[in-house]
Amino acid sequence: MREINVNEITNSVSSMCIEVNHVLSNDMCLALDNACNSEKSELGKQILNQLKENLIIAKEEMIPICQDTGMAVVFLEIGQDVHFVGGNLEDAVNEGIRKGYTEGYLRKSVVDDPIIRNNTKDNTPAVIHYSVVPGDKVKITISPKGFGSENMSKVYMLKPADGIEGVKNAILSAVKDAGPNACPPMVIGVGIGGTFEKCALMAKHALTRKTGEHSDIPYVKELEEEMLDKINALGIGPAGLGGSVTAMAINIETYPTHIAGLPVAVNICCHVNRHIERVI
């Protein structure tokens, strides 16, 4: 059994929140470079180069990449041989969010009730997902989710008879409906299977996979590649002003489901697709 003081969690979450909102991950920087090289529209190239310039300024001057610094989504993979000491784990995560967003002067976008809507003034609480895994380490993944793209996401409860063509149509429909509102070029997370809530969770988690990496399941890999081509053929383009790069990646996760169902979730993210991970 390995003991971890929850203060380590707080400190890690705090620094991760600041880093992820100022410095784009290497995989996303590479994805933007590839987008610039493959974009056929001159206006699209100009927009993509402006986005790259923005990233340089954000990193050098420690200015947030985007004004919407998101609602913090946290995935915790906890080794079953870990014992936390020094306080409550969930409180520690939220304290890290509070410290990161206040000390990092990041925009606070969370309200305490969906209807009453008083701002919590420290961007807490986070949305936290837990999983218990073998080992004695803790993997923390943080993905601040801006709501321009989040609002464009969809869940479809398809019938089994809809099959893979129904899945393809659902993905394309979600992207068409999103259009310029999701700040393209997008990264698209898709969850197929499970239940109503499981497919949405998979779609969210899929966004944390490094762009350029594909599913290990052959048909899913083929589906990712096919749908990326079809999405980019829509012509929405960078900033929705037309072009050949509407999406930089589509990441798909699957899970067993009921004989009577085919749930599909499409979680769209903007061109920054902020994600960061750390292992303690």
C-alpha positions as CSV (number, residue, x, y, z in Angstrom):
1,M,0.0,0.0,0.0
2,R,1.3,3.4,-1.0
3,E,0.2,6.6,0.9
4,I,-0.3,9.8,-1.1
5,N,-1.1,13.0,0.8
6,V,-4.0,14.8,-1.0
7,N,-1.9,18.0,-0.9
8,E,0.1,16.4,-3.8
9,I,-3.1,16.2,-5.7
10,T,-4.1,19.8,-5.0
11,N,-0.7,21.1,-6.0
12,S,-0.6,19.0,-9.2
13,V,-4.1,20.0,-10.3
14,S,-3.4,23.7,-9.6
15,S,-0.2,23.8,-11.8
16,M,-1.8,21.7,-14.5
17,C,-4.8,24.1,-14.8
18,I,-2.4,27.0,-15.3
19,E,-0.2,25.1,-17.8
20,V,-3.0,23.7,-19.9
21,N,-4.7,27.1,-20.4
22,H,-1.5,28.7,-21.5
23,V,0.5,26.1,-23.4
24,L,-1.0,23.9,-26.1
25,S,-0.1,20.2,-25.9
26,N,2.5,18.9,-28.4
27,D,0.1,16.7,-30.2
28,M,-2.3,19.7,-30.8
29,C,0.6,21.9,-32.0
30,L,1.5,19.2,-34.5
31,A,-2.1,18.8,-35.6
32,L,-2.3,22.5,-36.3
33,D,1.0,22.3,-38.3
34,N,-0.4,19.5,-40.3
35,A,-3.7,21.5,-40.8
36,C,-1.7,24.4,-42.2
37,N,0.2,22.2,-44.6
38,S,-3.0,20.4,-45.9
39,E,-5.4,23.4,-46.0
40,K,-6.3,24.2,-49.6
41,S,-8.0,27.6,-49.0
42,E,-5.8,30.6,-48.8
43,L,-8.2,32.2,-46.3
44,G,-8.1,29.0,-44.3
45,K,-4.3,29.0,-44.3
46,Q,-4.3,32.6,-43.1
47,I,-6.7,31.8,-40.2
48,L,-4.7,28.7,-39.2
49,N,-1.5,30.8,-39.2
50,Q,-3.2,33.4,-37.0
51,L,-4.2,30.6,-34.6
52,K,-0.6,29.4,-34.5
53,E,0.6,33.0,-33.8
54,N,-1.9,33.2,-31.0
55,L,-0.4,30.1,-29.4
56,I,3.1,31.6,-29.5
57,I,1.9,34.8,-27.8
58,A,0.0,32.9,-25.2
59,K,3.0,30.8,-24.2
60,E,5.6,33.6,-24.3
61,E,3.5,36.1,-22.4
62,M,1.5,33.7,-20.2
63,I,-1.9,34.8,-21.6
64,P,-4.7,32.2,-21.8
65,I,-4.9,30.5,-25.3
66,C,-8.6,31.3,-25.2
67,Q,-10.8,33.7,-23.1
68,D,-13.0,30.8,-22.3
69,T,-10.8,28.8,-19.9
70,G,-13.5,26.2,-19.6
71,M,-15.2,24.1,-17.0
72,A,-12.6,21.7,-15.6
73,V,-13.2,18.1,-16.4
74,V,-10.9,15.8,-14.5
75,F,-10.2,12.1,-15.0
76,L,-8.6,10.3,-12.1
77,E,-7.2,6.8,-12.7
78,I,-6.4,5.6,-9.2
79,G,-4.2,2.6,-8.5
80,Q,-6.0,0.1,-6.2
81,D,-2.9,0.0,-3.9
82,V,-3.0,3.8,-3.2
83,H,-4.3,5.1,0.1
84,F,-5.0,8.8,0.3
85,V,-4.2,10.7,3.6
86,G,-4.5,14.2,4.8
87,G,-8.1,14.9,3.7
88,N,-10.8,14.2,1.2
89,L,-9.7,13.5,-2.4
90,E,-12.6,15.3,-4.1
91,D,-12.1,18.4,-1.9
92,A,-8.4,18.2,-2.8
93,V,-9.1,18.2,-6.5
94,N,-11.5,21.2,-6.2
95,E,-9.0,23.1,-4.1
96,G,-6.5,22.6,-6.9
97,I,-9.0,23.9,-9.4
98,R,-9.7,26.9,-7.1
99,K,-6.0,27.7,-6.7
100,G,-5.2,27.2,-10.3
101,Y,-7.9,29.5,-11.6
102,T,-7.6,32.2,-9.0
103,E,-3.8,32.3,-8.8
104,G,-3.5,31.9,-12.5
105,Y,-6.0,34.7,-13.1
106,L,-8.1,32.4,-15.4
107,R,-11.7,33.2,-16.2
108,K,-14.2,31.8,-13.7
109,S,-17.1,30.4,-15.7
110,V,-18.9,28.1,-13.3
111,V,-22.3,28.9,-11.7
112,D,-23.5,27.2,-8.6
113,D,-26.9,26.2,-9.9
114,P,-28.0,25.8,-13.5
115,I,-31.1,27.9,-13.0
116,I,-30.2,30.4,-10.3
117,R,-26.8,30.9,-11.9
118,N,-24.6,32.6,-9.2
119,N,-20.9,32.5,-10.2
120,T,-18.9,30.4,-7.8
121,K,-16.0,32.9,-8.4
122,D,-13.3,30.2,-8.4
123,N,-14.4,27.9,-11.3
124,T,-15.3,25.1,-8.9
125,P,-16.6,22.5,-8.7
126,A,-14.9,20.4,-11.4
127,V,-16.6,17.5,-13.1
128,I,-14.6,14.5,-11.8
129,H,-14.6,11.0,-13.2
130,Y,-13.0,8.2,-11.2
131,S,-11.7,4.8,-12.2
132,V,-9.8,2.3,-10.1
133,V,-6.9,0.5,-11.9
134,P,-4.1,-1.9,-10.9
135,G,-1.0,-0.4,-9.3
136,D,0.1,2.2,-6.9
137,K,0.0,5.4,-9.0
138,V,-2.5,8.1,-9.7
139,K,-2.9,9.4,-13.3
140,I,-4.6,12.8,-13.5
141,T,-6.0,14.1,-16.8
142,I,-7.5,17.6,-17.0
143,S,-9.5,18.9,-19.9
144,P,-10.9,22.4,-19.5
145,K,-14.0,22.4,-21.7
146,G,-15.1,25.6,-23.3
147,F,-18.8,25.8,-24.0
148,G,-18.9,27.2,-27.5
149,S,-18.0,23.7,-28.7
150,E,-19.6,21.8,-25.7
151,N,-23.0,23.3,-26.6
152,M,-22.7,21.8,-30.1
153,S,-22.4,18.2,-28.8
154,K,-25.1,15.5,-29.3
155,V,-26.3,12.2,-27.9
156,Y,-28.3,9.9,-30.3
157,M,-30.1,6.8,-29.1
158,L,-30.1,4.9,-32.3
159,K,-31.7,1.5,-33.1
160,P,-29.5,-1.5,-33.7
161,A,-30.9,-1.7,-37.2
162,D,-29.4,1.7,-37.9
163,G,-26.0,0.0,-37.8
164,I,-22.7,1.6,-38.7
165,E,-24.3,3.8,-41.4
166,G,-26.6,5.3,-38.8
167,V,-23.5,6.0,-36.7
168,K,-21.8,7.8,-39.6
169,N,-24.9,9.9,-40.3
170,A,-25.2,10.9,-36.6
171,I,-21.6,12.1,-36.5
172,L,-21.9,14.0,-39.8
173,S,-25.2,15.5,-38.6
174,A,-23.7,16.8,-35.4
175,V,-20.8,18.4,-37.2
176,K,-23.0,20.0,-39.8
177,D,-25.2,21.4,-37.0
178,A,-22.2,22.8,-35.2
179,G,-20.8,24.5,-38.3
180,P,-18.8,27.6,-37.3
181,N,-20.1,27.7,-33.7
182,A,-17.6,25.1,-32.4
183,C,-14.6,27.2,-33.5
184,P,-13.2,24.9,-36.2
185,P,-10.9,23.2,-37.0
186,M,-12.4,20.8,-34.5
187,V,-11.4,17.7,-32.7
188,I,-14.3,15.3,-32.3
189,G,-14.7,12.7,-29.6
190,V,-17.3,9.9,-30.3
191,G,-18.6,7.3,-27.9
192,I,-20.4,4.3,-29.3
193,G,-22.2,1.7,-27.1
194,G,-22.9,1.4,-23.4
195,T,-25.8,3.4,-22.2
196,F,-27.1,6.9,-22.4
197,E,-24.5,8.3,-20.0
198,K,-21.7,5.8,-20.8
199,C,-21.5,6.9,-24.5
200,A,-21.3,10.5,-23.5
201,L,-18.5,9.8,-21.0
202,M,-16.5,7.9,-23.7
203,A,-16.9,10.8,-26.1
204,K,-15.5,13.2,-23.5
205,H,-12.7,10.9,-22.7
206,A,-11.9,10.3,-26.4
207,L,-11.0,14.0,-26.7
208,T,-8.0,13.4,-24.3
209,R,-6.4,10.9,-26.7
210,K,-3.4,12.4,-28.5
211,T,-4.3,13.5,-32.0
212,G,-2.8,11.2,-34.6
213,E,-3.2,8.1,-32.5
214,H,-6.0,5.7,-33.6
215,S,-8.0,3.1,-31.9
216,D,-6.5,-0.4,-31.6
217,I,-9.7,-1.9,-33.0
218,P,-9.3,-2.2,-36.8
219,Y,-12.9,-1.3,-37.8
220,V,-12.9,1.7,-35.4
221,K,-9.6,2.9,-36.8
222,E,-11.1,2.7,-40.3
223,L,-14.1,4.5,-39.1
224,E,-12.0,7.3,-37.6
225,E,-10.1,7.8,-40.9
226,E,-13.3,7.6,-43.1
227,M,-15.2,10.1,-41.0
228,L,-12.3,12.5,-40.8
229,D,-12.3,12.6,-44.7
230,K,-16.1,13.0,-44.8
231,I,-16.1,15.8,-42.3
232,N,-13.3,17.7,-44.1
233,A,-15.3,17.3,-47.3
234,L,-18.1,19.3,-45.8
235,G,-16.1,22.5,-46.6
236,I,-16.9,24.3,-43.2
237,G,-13.2,25.1,-42.9
238,P,-11.2,27.1,-40.3
239,A,-13.4,29.5,-38.4
240,G,-16.3,28.3,-40.5
241,L,-15.2,30.4,-43.5
242,G,-14.7,27.6,-45.9
243,G,-11.8,25.3,-46.5
244,S,-10.5,21.7,-46.5
245,V,-9.7,21.4,-42.8
246,T,-12.9,21.3,-40.7
247,A,-11.5,18.8,-38.2
248,M,-8.0,17.8,-37.3
249,A,-8.9,14.5,-35.6
250,I,-11.8,12.2,-34.7
251,N,-11.3,9.9,-31.8
252,I,-13.8,7.1,-31.2
253,E,-14.3,4.8,-28.2
254,T,-16.6,1.8,-28.0
255,Y,-18.2,-0.3,-25.2
256,P,-20.6,-3.3,-25.1
257,T,-24.2,-2.4,-25.2
258,H,-27.7,-3.8,-24.8
259,I,-29.3,-5.9,-27.6
260,A,-32.0,-3.3,-28.0
261,G,-29.7,-0.2,-28.3
262,L,-27.0,1.7,-30.2
263,P,-26.2,4.8,-28.2
264,V,-23.9,7.3,-29.9
265,A,-22.4,10.5,-28.4
266,V,-20.6,13.2,-30.3
267,N,-18.5,15.6,-28.1
268,I,-17.1,18.4,-30.2
269,C,-14.0,20.5,-29.1
270,C,-12.6,23.6,-30.6
271,H,-9.2,23.9,-32.3
272,V,-7.2,24.1,-29.0
273,N,-8.7,20.8,-27.4
274,R,-6.8,21.5,-24.2
275,H,-5.7,18.4,-22.3
276,I,-2.9,17.6,-19.9
277,E,-1.9,14.5,-17.9
278,R,0.4,13.8,-15.0
279,V,1.2,10.7,-13.0
280,I,1.9,10.8,-9.3
